[in-house]
Amino acid sequence: MVKLERFTPPDIARAVRGMIVNGELRPGDHLSTIELAARFSVSRGPVREALRLLESRALVRILPGKGAFVNSLQDDEVGVTLEAREFIFAALAELAAEKANRSEIHQLRRELQTLGRLAGSPSTLPNDFKLATYRYVSVLYGAARNPRLQQIMRDLSEGVGHAFGHLSMATQEMRQAEYAAYAKLTEAIAARNKAQAQTQARTMHAAGVTRAQQLQAALPQATIEFRGRRRRASTDASGSKIPA
């Protein structure tokens, strides 16, 4: 009898990405195809395809003979993706400054007000603020009138942007800094200042990445020795074992 797979590779990829976002999986963690297959009640084939999808989005690295591991913001593959994302975001901001109509500028200001309200409340959850930034940039992307660039940006954001974006706005201070950056971007677009909009977009993207990297570096990391498929315990200076 043929086994029916309940979860497709994209389903599994989305679920694993969610585990990375909520901290269940940490940078450096090994992703066992056997354990994931058991978790989703599928064969290992769909799991391997899901891991390749995550690798294409810079969330996972697959090492021959060792397996798949969760990426960190400090990893080269992630850095290259974020650099591309910065350039595309800047291009879209420049186009928005050139092409946004009065209604779209009004919408940007309205979304900015929401960001300001959320940034001003200490009870705001990072994910709620992140979703509000998505609504803002959705208006910006539409105002740019370039569906191709918009799709490229969404593809780049599907992995690292969605998985790590909340780290750049984890505290109220971070959210207030993000709001101030969006306020400057809004004014540049409203003033039709293309050069300023492009520069501000790059500046705010780079600042957000730096905040996320600093926070992630301060979080507990998985301890991995790339000599096999299992996570091993490390030792401290005295030779005592440190649980992974």
KOLPATOR-104585 format. One line per field, with one value per residue (C-alpha): residue in one letter; x, y, z. Coordinates in Angstrom, 1 decimal, m for minus. Layout:
aa <- (A/...)
east <- (X/...)
north <- (Y/...)
up <- (Z/...)
***
This chain:
aa <- (M/V/K/L/E/R/F/T/P/P/D/I/A/R/A/V/R/G/M/I/V/N/G/E/L/R/P/G/D/H/L/S/T/I/E/L/A/A/R/F/S/V/S/R/G/P/V/R/E/A/L/R/L/L/E/S/R/A/L/V/R/I/L/P/G/K/G/A/F/V/N/S/L/Q/D/D/E/V/G/V/T/L/E/A/R/E/F/I/F/A/A/L/A/E/L/A/A/E/K/A/N/R/S/E/I/H/Q/L/R/R/E/L/Q/T/L/G/R/L/A/G/S/P/S/T/L/P/N/D/F/K/L/A/T/Y/R/Y/V/S/V/L/Y/G/A/A/R/N/P/R/L/Q/Q/I/M/R/D/L/S/E/G/V/G/H/A/F/G/H/L/S/M/A/T/Q/E/M/R/Q/A/E/Y/A/A/Y/A/K/L/T/E/A/I/A/A/R/N/K/A/Q/A/Q/T/Q/A/R/T/M/H/A/A/G/V/T/R/A/Q/Q/L/Q/A/A/L/P/Q/A/T/I/E/F/R/G/R/R/R/R/A/S/T/D/A/S/G/S/K/I/P/A)
east <- (0.0/1.4/2.0/0.2/2.3/0.2/2.7/4.3/7.9/6.7/4.5/7.5/9.7/7.2/6.9/10.7/11.0/8.4/10.5/13.5/11.5/10.1/13.4/12.7/15.6/18.7/21.5/23.8/21.2/21.4/18.2/17.8/15.9/14.9/13.5/11.7/10.3/8.9/7.6/5.6/4.8/6.4/9.3/12.7/12.3/9.9/12.1/15.2/13.3/12.1/15.6/16.8/14.0/15.3/18.8/17.8/16.4/19.6/17.9/19.8/23.2/23.6/27.1/27.9/28.4/27.3/23.7/21.7/22.2/20.3/22.1/23.1/22.9/26.7/26.9/28.2/25.2/22.9/25.1/25.0/21.2/20.8/23.1/21.0/17.9/19.3/20.0/16.5/14.8/16.7/15.8/12.1/12.3/13.8/11.1/8.4/9.8/9.5/6.1/4.0/0.7/m1.0/m3.2/m0.2/1.7/m1.4/m1.4/2.3/1.7/m1.3/0.9/3.6/1.1/0.4/4.2/4.5/1.7/3.2/6.7/5.4/3.8/6.1/3.6/3.9/5.0/7.9/5.9/3.0/5.4/7.0/3.6/3.0/6.2/5.0/1.9/4.0/6.4/3.5/2.2/5.8/6.3/3.0/3.9/7.2/5.2/7.8/6.3/9.5/11.6/8.7/8.7/12.5/12.2/9.4/11.5/14.5/12.4/10.7/13.6/15.9/13.7/10.7/12.8/15.2/13.4/11.8/15.3/15.9/12.8/12.9/12.9/11.0/14.2/14.8/11.2/11.5/14.7/12.9/9.9/12.2/13.9/10.5/9.5/12.6/11.9/8.3/9.4/11.9/9.3/6.7/9.3/10.0/13.7/14.8/18.5/17.5/14.9/17.5/20.1/17.7/16.4/19.9/20.8/17.7/18.1/21.8/21.0/18.2/20.6/23.2/20.7/19.5/23.1/24.0/21.0/21.5/25.1/24.0/21.6/22.6/24.0/23.9/27.3/28.3/31.3/31.2/32.6/29.4/25.7/25.1/25.6/28.4/29.1/32.0/34.4/35.3/38.8/38.9/38.0/34.5/31.8/29.3/25.9/25.1)
north <- (0.0/3.4/5.7/9.1/12.1/14.4/17.3/18.6/19.9/23.5/22.7/21.2/24.2/26.7/24.7/24.5/28.2/28.8/26.7/28.9/32.1/31.0/29.8/26.1/25.7/27.8/28.9/25.9/23.3/20.1/19.2/15.5/14.2/11.1/13.2/15.6/12.8/11.2/14.6/15.2/11.5/11.5/9.7/11.4/12.5/15.4/16.4/16.6/18.7/21.0/21.4/22.3/24.9/26.4/26.3/28.3/31.0/31.1/29.7/26.4/25.1/21.5/20.1/16.9/14.0/16.0/17.1/20.3/23.0/26.2/29.3/32.3/35.9/35.9/33.2/34.3/32.9/35.0/38.1/37.8/37.6/40.5/42.6/41.9/42.7/46.1/47.1/46.0/47.8/50.9/50.7/50.3/53.3/55.4/54.4/55.1/58.6/59.1/57.5/57.5/59.3/61.4/58.6/56.3/58.9/59.3/55.5/55.5/58.3/56.3/53.1/55.3/56.4/52.8/52.1/55.2/54.0/50.5/51.8/54.0/51.1/49.0/46.1/45.8/42.4/42.3/40.2/42.7/45.5/43.4/42.8/46.6/47.1/44.6/46.7/49.8/48.3/46.7/50.2/51.3/48.4/49.1/52.8/51.8/50.4/47.6/44.1/42.4/44.1/43.7/39.9/39.7/41.5/39.2/36.2/37.5/38.3/34.9/33.3/35.5/38.5/36.7/34.4/37.0/40.3/40.3/40.3/43.9/45.1/42.9/45.8/49.0/51.0/49.0/49.6/53.3/53.4/51.5/53.9/56.9/55.4/54.8/58.4/59.7/57.4/58.6/62.2/61.6/59.8/62.6/65.2/63.3/63.1/60.0/60.1/60.7/57.9/55.5/56.4/56.2/52.8/51.4/53.1/51.7/48.2/48.1/49.4/46.8/44.0/45.2/45.2/41.7/40.4/42.0/40.4/37.0/37.0/37.5/34.6/31.0/29.2/25.5/23.8/21.9/19.9/19.2/15.7/13.8/14.1/14.4/17.3/16.6/18.2/20.7/21.2/24.3/25.5/23.0/20.1/19.7/18.9/21.5/20.1/21.1)
up <- (0.0/m1.0/2.0/1.7/2.8/4.9/4.9/1.7/1.7/1.7/4.8/6.6/5.6/7.0/10.2/10.7/10.0/12.7/15.1/14.3/14.8/18.2/19.5/19.6/17.1/17.8/15.5/15.0/15.9/13.9/11.9/12.0/9.0/11.0/13.9/11.6/9.5/12.7/13.9/10.7/10.0/6.6/4.9/4.9/1.2/1.9/4.8/2.6/0.1/2.9/4.1/0.6/0.5/3.7/2.5/m0.6/1.8/3.8/7.0/6.9/5.7/4.5/5.0/3.1/5.4/8.4/7.9/8.0/10.6/11.5/10.2/12.2/11.2/11.4/8.7/5.2/3.3/5.5/5.0/1.3/1.3/3.6/1.4/m1.6/0.4/1.4/m2.2/m3.4/m0.5/m1.3/m5.0/m4.1/m1.7/m4.5/m6.9/m4.3/m3.8/m7.6/m8.2/m5.1/m5.5/m2.8/m1.6/m1.2/0.8/3.0/3.5/4.4/7.0/8.4/8.8/10.3/13.0/13.8/14.1/16.4/18.6/18.9/19.5/22.3/24.2/26.4/26.2/22.4/21.2/18.8/16.3/16.4/15.5/12.8/11.2/11.3/9.4/6.8/6.3/5.8/3.3/1.4/0.7/m0.2/m2.6/m4.3/m4.7/m6.4/m9.4/m10.0/m9.5/m10.4/m7.8/m5.3/m5.9/m5.5/m2.2/m1.0/m2.0/m0.1/2.9/2.9/4.7/6.8/6.9/8.4/10.6/12.1/11.6/15.1/16.6/15.4/17.3/20.4/22.9/23.1/22.5/19.3/18.2/18.8/16.8/14.0/14.1/13.9/10.8/9.1/9.9/8.1/5.2/5.0/4.9/2.1/0.0/0.6/m0.4/m3.6/m2.6/m4.3/m3.2/0.4/0.3/m1.1/1.5/4.4/3.3/3.2/6.5/8.3/6.9/7.9/11.4/11.8/10.8/13.3/16.1/15.3/15.1/18.4/20.1/18.5/19.6/23.2/23.1/24.0/21.0/20.2/20.7/17.6/16.7/12.9/13.2/12.8/12.8/16.6/18.8/21.3/24.6/24.7/27.6/29.5/30.5/33.4/31.2/32.6/30.1/29.1/28.0/24.4)
***
